[in-house]
Amino acid sequence: MEKRLPYFFLENQPLNNKTYYRMGGHARFFAEPNNIAEIQEALYWTKENSIPCSVLGSGSNSVYADGDFSGLVISLEKLSAWHWENSETLFAEAGVTNTEIAEICLLENRAGAGWMYRMPGQLGASVRMNARCYGGEISQIVTQIFTLDMDGILKTYRNEEVFQGYKKTLLMNKPEIVIGARLSFPQTELPEKLIQFMHECEADRHKKKHFFMPSCGSTFKNNYSIGKPSGQLFDQLGLKGTRVGNAAVSEYHANFVWNLGNATTNDMLSLTAIMRDKAKTELNADLELEVQPVGEFSQKLYTNCGMQMLGPSYRGENNNKWVGLLWHPNSSHIKKPETKKIFPLKIFDSPYIEYAQNSYQGIPSIGIEIIQMMPMSKAIKNANLPFLKWLTYSSESLEKYFLHTPPRKNNKKTNFIDELWKYSVSELFIADAKNSKRYLEFELTVNGNWIALEFDGIRQRSKRSQIPNELLWSGLEIINSDKNNLKNEEKKNSFGMSFSYNQLKKVIGKKDKKILIQGALSLGDTKFLLAPYWKQIKYSKSAAGDIVENEIIPNFHQPSKFWMISLY
């Protein structure tokens, strides 16, 4: 029996009104998370209940099976926040649409995103497949990608780690959700030129009847070894107008398959199987679907549509195949025993985002990572050895942003300083996952000044931390520079701490092996950043019905918003 449903879950939701194709059965569970923490909660719930899971963006490039989806569908529609971190760098969540990105750049006279105008879909899916059109490609504008894997681990990738060429990325075969990205737009352009190009892209889509009937656009990727786009191949084969049930090849663009009205997914995929077979047998062109089937399909459709080229598949009932999933209970990667994990193990890697997500207040060059140095079983036996390592890193000089440092005192024998919050500090909160009001706070400057405090309630210091005491944290190691990151340009400057199991055991759950963490920067001059970031409600409706702007006051001591981390 399924465990209690999170509040943002729905049951037995139709999927035919969630996709461009207007096809598909019902989802047993449908999640609409409002923030990345709720996505993590949904992933944990999926694994606990051992049911299949898929991710749905705008539905512009996926088609669900006609039968009911007996698992969880996670919608990214509400991950729609964005802001300019500086004049060139845009941070956007996965649910921001491609058209919105083009319009956001237009408002700032920034070139580089006009080709995305009226391109169906959301940023997350566009990043995952390296979307392209009209001379533009996602890989040309994305600098960093942020994902969440099935273990709930937040990850940061560089551009070159993800993009692998034409409509191919590392993420297409990894069980990870793109939750957001940083995009770079260094060039400016006259608004009239930007508008002209955007209108040209839109006009071409209307000319090809992109929006005339329910469709997902291009059905197959191009095979450049053939020398012609797939649409021209199908035109050459005389396939325009070919029909199976109420699915038909477009009369205007032979790589489009339309839903003429009440077409089934089986109709659509049976038609694509015919198209693919003719291209192979008559033109020796081996074509790969661009549209992603999701759900449980017959072995015949699986083979004839070439679904084996689209990533992992899993055995279903009656020799059927599950495809297009983020996760399945039979996923091979979850069956590896914990002893297979290689330590040191990175369990958290996040950007710092400005607290209120105000425009032009971000620092894209700074991030945070947490590394587990040894298995928990070994850490318990070696309780005074380094167990977790916390690093604040940057591609730029840290002194550029950590401007306020304590004055040096020649007669002072320790770097342990009370009221360190008055200076530029990096902070880490570690809380008990079962009782988040019980937490530890560590503060550190780039010069190695530090303080550690223990809390038994929100802002309520424990008895032994009423007066800060360095002796309570004997053996805590200050890291002035992490040698493992010196060759990584984005992390070449770093500082941090390492903690033993003994120093953290008060907040570590021995049974569930989970903790809550929160990274924060307090740099002075009213500059505050979070990692991971929190969803900020900037506007709300008053009792009179007016839209009012909410005052967002920085407050790091909100353990109910801290991030869950699993230990191994």
Secondary structure, 3 states (H helix, E strand, C coil): CCCCCCCCEEEEEECCCCCCCCCCCEEEEEECCCCHHHHHHHHHHHHHHCCCEEEECCCCCEEECCCCEEEEEEECCCCCCEEECCCCEEEEECCCEHHHHHHHHHHCCECCCHHHCCCCCEHHHHHHHCCEECCEEHHHCEEEEEEEECCCCEEEEEHHHHECCCCCEHHHHCCEEEEEEEEECCCECCHHHHHHHHHHHHHHHHHCCCCCCCCCCECECCCCCCCCCHHHHHHHCCCCCCEECCEEECCCCCCEEEECCCCCHHHHHHHHHHHHHHHHHHHCCCCCECCEEEEEECHHHHHHCCHHHHCCCEECHHHCEEECCCECCCCHHHHCCHHHCCCCEEEEEEECEECCCCCCCCCCCEEEEEEECCCHHHHHHCCCCEEEEEEEEECCCHHHCCCCCCCCCCCCCCCECCCHHHCCEEEEEEEECCCCCCEEEEEECCCCCEEEEEEEECCEECHHHCCCCHHHHCCCEEECCCHHHCCCHHHCEEEEEEEEHHHHHHHCCCCCCEEEEEEEEEEECCEEEEECCCCCCCEEECCCCCEEECCCCCCCCCHHHCEEEECC
